[in-house]
Amino acid sequence: MANPNKRRIETDVMKMLMSDFEVNLVNDNMQEFYVRFFGPEETPFAGGVWKIHVELPDQYPFKSPSIGFMNKIFHPNIDELSGSVCLDVINQTWSPMFDMINIFEVFLPQLLRYPNPNDPLNGEAAALLMRHPKEYDAKVKEYVQRFATKEAADAAANKDKDDDDDEDEVMSDVGSLSGEE
């Protein structure tokens, strides 16, 4: 008889493939794939397109998936360099009752709508959100325009393969907006 965890992985991934989300399996492996994710409307992330890397552990659904943004995003609970996501429901309170659709339809949109600056992975974003919310929104929108286009999301898949020499130039020219007008 097939491993029940394997069956659950197949069920959840098939639900994702049949959903409105664009899903690309890595080497036809159901335990590693990319999902195209759009910023929620009526947020500064609206209009943004991100490529999300998903890895399902062998123990899934009893162990949570690994989720990471491949192209840059400015958010207190997402590490700007690695793309790791700090979200209780994925990291600490994951339950086998949740599935992949929950992550993309509910958990990630909620995280972008309601950032938690008290538990930051990106201290700069958290500080800006708490001290200067309008500047935070402006910087989020700037990142969306620069790094969250369809082309940036498509190119993000190759990020792991390249050394990305031009990445340093982009970083240094972003700098900190808090010192400017």
DRENMAR-266293 format. One line per 10 residues: number of its first residue (from 0); their letters; for each residue x, y, z of N, C-alpha, C. Coordinates in nm, 3 decimals. Layout:
REM DRENMAR-266293
NUM) A) X Y Z X Y Z X Y Z; ...
REM end
This chain:
REM DRENMAR-266293
0) MANPNKRRIE) 0.085 -0.119 0.000 0.000 0.000 0.000 0.089 0.125 0.000; 0.045 0.228 -0.067 0.124 0.352 -0.080 0.135 0.423 0.055; 0.244 0.491 0.072 0.269 0.571 0.191 0.161 0.679 0.201; 0.088 0.688 0.315 -0.019 0.789 0.326 0.033 0.932 0.312; 0.155 0.958 0.358 0.212 1.093 0.342 0.230 1.123 0.195; 0.276 1.026 0.118 0.298 1.043 -0.025 0.164 1.073 -0.094; 0.060 1.001 -0.053 -0.072 1.022 -0.112 -0.120 1.164 -0.081; -0.100 1.209 0.040 -0.143 1.344 0.079 -0.065 1.449 -0.001; 0.065 1.427 -0.020 0.146 1.520 -0.102 0.086 1.528 -0.242; 0.058 1.412 -0.301 0.002 1.409 -0.436 -0.133 1.481 -0.441
10) TDVMKMLMSD) -0.218 1.458 -0.341 -0.350 1.523 -0.337 -0.336 1.674 -0.330; -0.251 1.721 -0.237 -0.235 1.865 -0.220 -0.173 1.931 -0.343; -0.076 1.866 -0.402 -0.012 1.925 -0.520 -0.109 1.922 -0.638; -0.188 1.817 -0.651 -0.288 1.813 -0.759 -0.390 1.926 -0.741; -0.431 1.953 -0.616 -0.523 2.065 -0.590 -0.460 2.196 -0.636; -0.331 2.212 -0.609 -0.261 2.334 -0.652 -0.257 2.342 -0.804; -0.224 2.230 -0.869 -0.214 2.227 -1.015 -0.349 2.256 -1.081; -0.458 2.216 -1.015 -0.592 2.238 -1.072 -0.650 2.373 -1.031; -0.580 2.446 -0.943 -0.629 2.576 -0.897 -0.594 2.683 -1.001; -0.623 2.807 -0.967 -0.590 2.919 -1.055 -0.443 2.959 -1.045
20) FEVNLVNDNM) -0.370 2.898 -0.951 -0.229 2.933 -0.936 -0.145 2.866 -1.044; -0.045 2.938 -1.092 0.049 2.879 -1.187 0.154 2.805 -1.105; 0.163 2.673 -1.127 0.253 2.587 -1.051 0.348 2.518 -1.147; 0.477 2.522 -1.115 0.577 2.452 -1.196 0.656 2.356 -1.109; 0.641 2.227 -1.139 0.714 2.126 -1.064 0.862 2.130 -1.103; 0.949 2.101 -1.007 1.093 2.092 -1.036 1.122 1.946 -1.068; 1.168 1.920 -1.190 1.198 1.782 -1.235 1.083 1.684 -1.210; 0.960 1.728 -1.235 0.840 1.646 -1.214 0.830 1.590 -1.073; 0.894 1.656 -0.977 0.893 1.613 -0.839 0.780 1.685 -0.766; 0.688 1.610 -0.708 0.575 1.672 -0.639 0.615 1.734 -0.506
30) QEFYVRFFGP) 0.738 1.711 -0.461 0.779 1.766 -0.332 0.858 1.896 -0.346; 0.880 1.942 -0.471 0.947 2.069 -0.492 0.886 2.137 -0.613; 0.841 2.260 -0.593 0.778 2.332 -0.704 0.780 2.482 -0.677; 0.745 2.556 -0.781 0.733 2.701 -0.773 0.588 2.740 -0.797; 0.545 2.844 -0.727 0.409 2.895 -0.745 0.419 3.044 -0.774; 0.347 3.088 -0.875 0.340 3.232 -0.905 0.235 3.291 -0.812; 0.276 3.392 -0.736 0.191 3.451 -0.634 0.176 3.600 -0.660; 0.053 3.649 -0.656 0.025 3.790 -0.682 -0.005 3.862 -0.551; 0.046 3.986 -0.539 0.019 4.067 -0.422 -0.129 4.095 -0.408; -0.179 4.092 -0.284 -0.323 4.116 -0.264 -0.364 4.258 -0.303
40) EETPFAGGVW) -0.481 4.269 -0.361 -0.535 4.402 -0.397 -0.552 4.486 -0.272; -0.556 4.617 -0.291 -0.577 4.712 -0.183 -0.468 4.704 -0.076; -0.347 4.663 -0.117 -0.229 4.666 -0.029 -0.118 4.730 -0.112; -0.009 4.773 -0.047 0.102 4.826 -0.128 0.168 4.718 -0.215; 0.134 4.590 -0.191 0.190 4.479 -0.269 0.108 4.452 -0.396; -0.005 4.519 -0.413 -0.093 4.498 -0.528 -0.014 4.520 -0.657; -0.036 4.432 -0.753 0.034 4.441 -0.881 0.166 4.366 -0.883; 0.212 4.323 -0.766 0.338 4.249 -0.759 0.320 4.103 -0.796; 0.426 4.046 -0.855 0.426 3.904 -0.892 0.552 3.842 -0.832; 0.532 3.738 -0.753 0.648 3.671 -0.692 0.649 3.524 -0.729
50) KIHVELPDQY) 0.767 3.472 -0.739 0.785 3.329 -0.758 0.818 3.273 -0.619; 0.735 3.182 -0.572 0.751 3.122 -0.440 0.803 2.979 -0.456; 0.913 2.950 -0.389 0.970 2.816 -0.391 0.909 2.737 -0.276; 0.860 2.617 -0.306 0.796 2.533 -0.205 0.865 2.397 -0.203; 0.901 2.353 -0.083 0.953 2.217 -0.066 0.869 2.148 0.040; 0.820 2.030 0.007 0.741 1.953 0.101 0.830 1.843 0.160; 0.844 1.839 0.293 0.926 1.735 0.354 0.859 1.598 0.342; 0.935 1.491 0.356 0.877 1.356 0.350 0.765 1.338 0.452; 0.775 1.408 0.565 0.677 1.393 0.674 0.553 1.481 0.652; 0.545 1.556 0.541 0.427 1.638 0.512 0.305 1.547 0.508
60) PFKSPSIGFM) 0.194 1.582 0.565 0.150 1.710 0.620 0.178 1.728 0.770; 0.249 1.633 0.830 0.275 1.643 0.974 0.388 1.740 1.003; 0.469 1.765 0.903 0.575 1.865 0.912 0.544 1.971 0.807; 0.563 2.098 0.842 0.523 2.207 0.752 0.613 2.217 0.629; 0.558 2.275 0.523 0.638 2.296 0.402 0.739 2.409 0.423; 0.840 2.410 0.339 0.937 2.520 0.338 0.893 2.614 0.226; 0.878 2.744 0.260 0.828 2.843 0.166 0.928 2.957 0.155; 0.961 2.999 0.035 1.053 3.112 0.020 1.023 3.195 -0.103; 1.032 3.328 -0.087 1.015 3.420 -0.200 1.145 3.420 -0.280; 1.137 3.399 -0.411 1.255 3.394 -0.496 1.298 3.534 -0.542
70) NKIFHPNIDE) 1.203 3.622 -0.567 1.239 3.760 -0.602 1.211 3.847 -0.480; 1.279 3.961 -0.476 1.279 4.045 -0.356 1.144 4.101 -0.320; 1.126 4.113 -0.188 1.006 4.174 -0.133 1.049 4.249 -0.007; 0.990 4.365 0.016 1.021 4.446 0.135 0.907 4.427 0.233; 0.931 4.346 0.337 0.827 4.310 0.433 0.895 4.272 0.564; 0.838 4.315 0.678 0.901 4.285 0.807 0.921 4.137 0.835; 0.832 4.051 0.785 0.837 3.909 0.820 0.891 3.820 0.710; 0.960 3.882 0.612 1.022 3.805 0.504 1.166 3.853 0.491; 1.259 3.759 0.499 1.401 3.794 0.488 1.430 3.840 0.346; 1.486 3.960 0.334 1.505 4.020 0.201 1.605 3.940 0.117
80) LSGSVCLDVI) 1.709 3.886 0.179 1.813 3.816 0.103 1.775 3.671 0.073; 1.727 3.597 0.175 1.699 3.454 0.154 1.557 3.429 0.105; 1.466 3.523 0.133 1.325 3.503 0.095 1.247 3.420 0.196; 1.312 3.377 0.307 1.242 3.298 0.408 1.127 3.377 0.467; 1.025 3.302 0.506 0.903 3.362 0.557 0.889 3.330 0.706; 0.864 3.433 0.787 0.840 3.413 0.930 0.689 3.423 0.950; 0.627 3.308 0.958 0.482 3.304 0.972 0.448 3.190 1.066; 0.388 3.223 1.182 0.359 3.122 1.285 0.290 2.999 1.228; 0.191 3.022 1.143 0.110 2.911 1.094 0.193 2.814 1.009; 0.301 2.862 0.950 0.389 2.772 0.876 0.498 2.717 0.967
90) NQTWSPMFDM) 0.554 2.802 1.052 0.670 2.761 1.132 0.635 2.690 1.263; 0.542 2.744 1.342 0.516 2.684 1.474 0.382 2.612 1.485; 0.277 2.671 1.432 0.143 2.616 1.459 0.086 2.539 1.341; 0.172 2.490 1.253 0.126 2.412 1.137 0.046 2.292 1.184; -0.058 2.261 1.113 -0.141 2.145 1.143 -0.165 2.066 1.015; -0.174 1.932 1.026 -0.205 1.850 0.906 -0.340 1.885 0.844; -0.423 1.961 0.918 -0.552 2.002 0.861 -0.533 2.107 0.752; -0.420 2.179 0.755 -0.393 2.279 0.652 -0.342 2.210 0.526; -0.362 2.275 0.413 -0.302 2.222 0.291 -0.238 2.337 0.213; -0.179 2.304 0.099 -0.105 2.405 0.022 -0.195 2.519 -0.024
100) INIFEVFLPQ) -0.319 2.489 -0.059 -0.412 2.594 -0.102 -0.430 2.698 0.008; -0.439 2.652 0.137 -0.451 2.746 0.249 -0.336 2.846 0.249; -0.215 2.800 0.222 -0.098 2.888 0.225 -0.112 3.000 0.123; -0.153 2.965 0.001 -0.156 3.064 -0.106 -0.285 3.145 -0.112; -0.395 3.089 -0.064 -0.521 3.164 -0.067 -0.544 3.244 0.060; -0.486 3.200 0.173 -0.516 3.264 0.301 -0.390 3.315 0.371; -0.296 3.226 0.402 -0.185 3.263 0.491 -0.093 3.369 0.432; -0.045 3.352 0.309 0.044 3.453 0.251 -0.028 3.585 0.223; -0.150 3.585 0.168 -0.220 3.714 0.152 -0.241 3.785 0.286; -0.274 3.709 0.392 -0.292 3.770 0.524 -0.161 3.828 0.575
110) LLRYPNPNDP) -0.050 3.758 0.552 0.080 3.807 0.596 0.113 3.940 0.528; 0.085 3.951 0.399 0.113 4.075 0.328 0.018 4.186 0.372; -0.106 4.152 0.401 -0.203 4.253 0.445 -0.174 4.302 0.586; -0.132 4.211 0.674 -0.115 4.243 0.816 0.024 4.203 0.863; 0.127 4.279 0.825 0.262 4.245 0.869 0.274 4.258 1.021; 0.364 4.179 1.080 0.386 4.183 1.224 0.526 4.239 1.251; 0.535 4.370 1.275 0.667 4.430 1.295 0.731 4.390 1.428; 0.656 4.323 1.517 0.711 4.281 1.646 0.789 4.151 1.638; 0.784 4.082 1.525 0.857 3.955 1.508 0.926 3.959 1.372; 1.021 4.052 1.354 1.074 4.076 1.219 1.188 3.984 1.177
120) LNGEAAALLM) 1.193 3.956 1.048 1.311 3.899 0.983 1.384 4.012 0.910; 1.312 4.118 0.878 1.369 4.235 0.814 1.347 4.354 0.909; 1.450 4.383 0.989 1.441 4.488 1.091 1.415 4.625 1.032; 1.475 4.653 0.915 1.457 4.782 0.850 1.310 4.802 0.812; 1.249 4.698 0.755 1.108 4.708 0.715 1.020 4.725 0.839; 1.051 4.651 0.946 0.971 4.659 1.069 0.979 4.800 1.128; 1.101 4.855 1.137 1.120 4.988 1.195 1.048 5.094 1.112; 1.061 5.084 0.979 0.997 5.181 0.891 0.845 5.174 0.904; 0.791 5.052 0.910 0.646 5.035 0.923 0.596 5.097 1.054; 0.671 5.077 1.163 0.625 5.129 1.293 0.642 5.281 1.302
130) RHPKEYDAKV) 0.753 5.333 1.248 0.782 5.476 1.267 0.725 5.565 1.157; 0.728 5.514 1.033 0.686 5.596 0.918 0.606 5.510 0.820; 0.481 5.479 0.854 0.401 5.388 0.770 0.388 5.432 0.623; 0.379 5.562 0.598 0.366 5.608 0.459 0.495 5.581 0.381; 0.610 5.601 0.447 0.739 5.572 0.382 0.753 5.421 0.358; 0.704 5.342 0.455 0.705 5.196 0.439 0.625 5.157 0.313; 0.503 5.210 0.302 0.419 5.180 0.184 0.491 5.219 0.055; 0.557 5.336 0.057 0.628 5.383 -0.063 0.743 5.289 -0.098; 0.815 5.241 0.003 0.928 5.152 -0.025 0.878 5.015 -0.074; 0.768 4.967 -0.017 0.707 4.842 -0.065 0.672 4.857 -0.213
140) KEYVQRFATK) 0.608 4.969 -0.248 0.567 4.992 -0.387 0.689 5.003 -0.479; 0.795 5.066 -0.430 0.919 5.075 -0.509 0.975 4.935 -0.536; 0.976 4.850 -0.434 1.024 4.712 -0.450 0.936 4.635 -0.548; 0.804 4.657 -0.538 0.711 4.590 -0.630 0.745 4.629 -0.774; 0.766 4.759 -0.798 0.797 4.805 -0.934 0.932 4.752 -0.983; 1.029 4.742 -0.893 1.164 4.703 -0.934 1.187 4.552 -0.937; 1.128 4.480 -0.840 1.164 4.339 -0.822 1.047 4.242 -0.835; 0.923 4.291 -0.842 0.809 4.200 -0.842 0.728 4.211 -0.971; 0.798 4.224 -1.082 0.732 4.222 -1.212 0.726 4.077 -1.260; 0.645 4.053 -1.361 0.637 3.918 -1.418 0.776 3.873 -1.464
150) EAADAAANKD) 0.851 3.967 -1.526 0.986 3.934 -1.577 1.080 3.900 -1.462; 1.071 3.974 -1.352 1.157 3.946 -1.235 1.123 3.810 -1.176; 0.994 3.779 -1.170 0.952 3.649 -1.115 1.002 3.536 -1.205; 0.992 3.556 -1.337 1.041 3.453 -1.429 1.191 3.434 -1.415; 1.264 3.544 -1.401 1.410 3.539 -1.389 1.453 3.481 -1.255; 1.368 3.493 -1.153 1.404 3.449 -1.018 1.432 3.299 -1.011; 1.376 3.221 -1.101 1.399 3.077 -1.099 1.546 3.047 -1.127; 1.610 3.134 -1.203 1.750 3.111 -1.237 1.845 3.166 -1.131; 1.790 3.233 -1.030 1.873 3.297 -0.928 1.967 3.197 -0.860; 1.916 3.078 -0.830 1.998 2.978 -0.764 2.115 2.935 -0.850
160) KDDDDDEDEV) 2.095 2.934 -0.981 2.196 2.880 -1.072 2.307 2.981 -1.100; 2.274 3.111 -1.098 2.373 3.214 -1.130 2.442 3.264 -1.004; 2.556 3.326 -1.021 2.622 3.391 -0.908 2.563 3.527 -0.882; 2.495 3.583 -0.981 2.427 3.711 -0.969 2.520 3.824 -0.929; 2.618 3.852 -1.012 2.710 3.962 -0.986 2.635 4.094 -0.983; 2.531 4.108 -1.067 2.459 4.235 -1.072 2.369 4.255 -0.950; 2.347 4.151 -0.871 2.265 4.161 -0.751 2.325 4.262 -0.653; 2.458 4.263 -0.639 2.524 4.356 -0.547 2.501 4.500 -0.589; 2.505 4.526 -0.719 2.481 4.661 -0.768 2.339 4.705 -0.733; 2.242 4.615 -0.749 2.104 4.648 -0.719 2.092 4.678 -0.570
170) MSDVGSLSGE) 2.155 4.597 -0.487 2.148 4.616 -0.342 2.204 4.752 -0.303; 2.323 4.786 -0.353 2.386 4.910 -0.309 2.307 5.031 -0.357; 2.237 5.016 -0.465 2.168 5.134 -0.516 2.028 5.148 -0.455; 1.980 5.044 -0.383 1.855 5.056 -0.310 1.880 5.139 -0.185; 1.983 5.103 -0.108 2.020 5.178 0.010 1.905 5.193 0.108; 1.912 5.293 0.191 1.808 5.319 0.288 1.739 5.450 0.254; 1.607 5.446 0.249 1.532 5.567 0.217 1.514 5.658 0.338; 1.540 5.605 0.459 1.510 5.682 0.579 1.598 5.806 0.592; 1.717 5.806 0.533 1.807 5.922 0.541 1.777 6.028 0.439; 1.690 5.998 0.343 1.659 6.096 0.237 1.534 6.172 0.275
180) E) 1.496 6.266 0.190 1.377 6.349 0.217 1.253 6.266 0.236
REM end
